[in-house]
C-alpha cells in the first residue's frame, strides 16, 4: 500500500493519502500487536510519527527547504513544482512540520535527510536486529 500510494499520480487526489494512511495504519497495527518483542515499541512510535505527518500532508512527507542549503545543493525541481510523489516542501501550511524531514546527516559521501520518525525507526531496527542476533533467536 505504501509503495502504491507513492506511485499514484495525482489524477485521484484522495487515493494517495488514503493509501498512505492505510499502509501506515497496517504497519502500526502489526507493530502494536507485537509490542512485547524487543524494540517493537520504538518501531511503533517511529512508524506512527511518520504516518501522522504523511497523512496530514496529503500523503507526502514535508521536507524543510533549508536542508538543501545546508547540503550545498539546490532544491530539486520536482519539489519546487510540487510533482514529487513522496515529498512536499514544508511551508506555512504544513501540518505537523516538526515531524517532517528536518534533520541532515552527512558522513563522507553519504548525505541523508531524516525525520524524527526515521531516526526512531533506525534505532528500533538496529536494536531489534542486535538483540535478536545476540540471543540467537528471532
Backbone torsions as a table, in degrees:
resi	resn	phi	psi	omega
1	UNK	NA	-42.0	-177.9
2	UNK	-65.6	-39.1	178.0
3	UNK	-67.0	-43.9	179.5
4	UNK	-62.1	-40.8	-179.8
5	UNK	-61.1	-38.4	-178.7
6	UNK	-72.8	-25.0	-175.7
7	UNK	-95.9	-10.5	-178.7
8	UNK	-67.6	131.3	174.8
9	UNK	-78.4	156.3	-168.0
10	UNK	-78.5	22.8	173.2
11	UNK	-65.9	-27.3	177.1
12	UNK	-120.7	86.4	-172.2
13	UNK	-60.1	-27.0	-177.7
14	UNK	-83.0	-20.2	-173.2
15	UNK	-69.9	-45.8	-176.4
16	UNK	-62.3	-49.8	178.7
17	UNK	-63.0	-36.4	179.9
18	UNK	-66.2	-43.0	178.1
19	UNK	-66.8	-41.1	178.4
20	UNK	-62.3	-45.1	179.4
21	UNK	-63.4	-42.9	179.4
22	UNK	-64.6	-40.7	179.2
23	UNK	-63.6	-47.3	178.7
24	UNK	-67.0	-34.6	177.0
25	UNK	-63.5	-42.6	178.9
26	UNK	-62.8	-43.7	178.2
27	UNK	-62.1	-44.7	-178.7
28	UNK	-65.2	-38.5	177.1
29	UNK	-62.1	-45.4	179.3
30	UNK	-61.3	-45.5	-179.3
31	UNK	-65.7	-40.2	-179.8
32	UNK	-65.9	-41.7	179.9
33	UNK	-65.1	-22.6	179.5
34	UNK	-109.4	24.3	-174.3
35	UNK	-64.4	-14.9	177.5
36	UNK	-75.9	-12.7	177.3
37	UNK	-79.3	146.4	-179.2
38	UNK	-57.2	135.8	173.5
39	UNK	74.4	-7.9	179.9
40	UNK	-66.1	-34.1	175.1
41	UNK	-60.6	-37.5	177.9
42	UNK	-66.8	-43.6	176.8
43	UNK	-60.7	-40.3	179.1
44	UNK	-60.2	-47.8	-178.5
45	UNK	-62.7	-44.1	178.8
46	UNK	-60.6	-45.2	179.4
47	UNK	-66.4	-40.3	179.7
48	UNK	-64.4	-41.4	178.8
49	UNK	-64.3	-46.5	178.5
50	UNK	-63.3	-43.0	179.3
51	UNK	-61.2	-40.8	-179.4
52	UNK	-64.0	-47.1	-177.4
53	UNK	-69.9	-37.9	179.3
54	UNK	-67.8	-46.7	-179.5
55	UNK	-62.8	-35.7	-178.0
56	UNK	-79.6	-5.5	179.5
57	UNK	-122.5	41.2	173.2
58	UNK	68.8	27.5	177.6
59	UNK	85.5	10.5	-179.9
60	UNK	-130.2	146.3	179.8
61	UNK	-81.0	124.8	176.4
62	UNK	-72.6	140.1	-179.5
63	UNK	-121.4	130.3	178.4
64	UNK	-70.2	124.4	179.9
65	UNK	-63.6	-25.3	-179.0
66	UNK	-67.7	-19.7	178.0
67	UNK	-62.1	-38.8	-177.8
68	UNK	-68.1	-36.4	176.3
69	UNK	-63.1	-44.5	178.6
70	UNK	-65.2	-29.1	178.2
71	UNK	-80.5	-12.4	-176.9
72	UNK	74.8	28.2	-178.7
73	UNK	-126.8	151.3	175.8
74	UNK	-74.3	155.3	174.3
75	UNK	-65.6	129.5	-179.6
76	UNK	-56.9	143.2	-178.8
77	UNK	-58.5	-35.7	-180.0
78	UNK	-64.9	-31.8	175.9
79	UNK	-72.7	-42.2	178.8
80	UNK	-62.9	-38.2	-178.6
81	UNK	-82.0	-13.1	-178.3
82	UNK	77.4	21.5	-177.0
83	UNK	-104.1	-0.8	177.6
84	UNK	-68.0	124.4	-176.0
85	UNK	-73.2	-16.4	-176.1
86	UNK	-111.7	-18.7	-173.8
87	UNK	-133.6	157.0	174.9
88	UNK	-140.3	144.6	177.6
89	UNK	-66.7	131.5	177.0
90	UNK	-72.0	143.7	179.5
91	UNK	-158.5	-161.3	-175.8
92	UNK	-65.6	-26.5	-179.7
93	UNK	-93.0	7.3	-178.2
94	UNK	-73.9	132.9	176.1
95	UNK	-92.1	137.3	179.2
96	UNK	53.2	39.3	-175.6
97	UNK	-55.2	-31.0	180.0
98	UNK	-66.5	-14.9	176.7
99	UNK	-95.0	-3.9	-178.9
100	UNK	-77.4	-172.8	177.9
101	UNK	-72.8	101.6	-176.4
102	UNK	-130.0	-5.7	-176.4
103	UNK	-106.3	139.5	-179.1
104	UNK	-121.6	126.0	178.3
105	UNK	-121.3	127.8	-179.2
106	UNK	-128.7	122.3	178.2
107	UNK	-138.9	104.2	-177.3
108	UNK	64.2	-124.5	179.0
109	UNK	-85.6	-8.3	-178.2
110	UNK	-87.0	125.8	175.9
111	UNK	-129.6	122.9	-178.1
112	UNK	-121.9	143.1	171.9
113	UNK	-112.5	125.0	-172.5
114	UNK	-130.9	159.1	171.4
115	UNK	-107.4	171.0	175.6
116	UNK	-60.0	-41.6	178.3
117	UNK	-61.9	-39.5	177.4
118	UNK	-60.9	-42.1	-179.5
119	UNK	-63.4	-44.8	178.7
120	UNK	-64.7	-39.0	177.1
121	UNK	-62.8	-42.1	179.6
122	UNK	-65.1	-43.7	178.4
123	UNK	-63.5	-46.3	-179.5
124	UNK	-63.4	-41.8	179.1
125	UNK	-66.7	-45.1	178.8
126	UNK	-62.1	-42.8	178.8
127	UNK	-64.3	-41.9	179.3
128	UNK	-64.3	-47.3	-180.0
129	UNK	-61.5	-46.0	-179.3
130	UNK	-62.7	-44.1	-176.5
131	UNK	-68.9	-35.4	-179.6
132	UNK	-75.9	-35.9	178.6
133	UNK	-74.2	-31.6	178.1
134	UNK	-67.9	-35.6	179.6
135	UNK	-86.0	-20.4	179.2
136	UNK	81.7	11.6	178.6
137	UNK	-142.5	147.8	178.9
138	UNK	-91.5	NA	NA
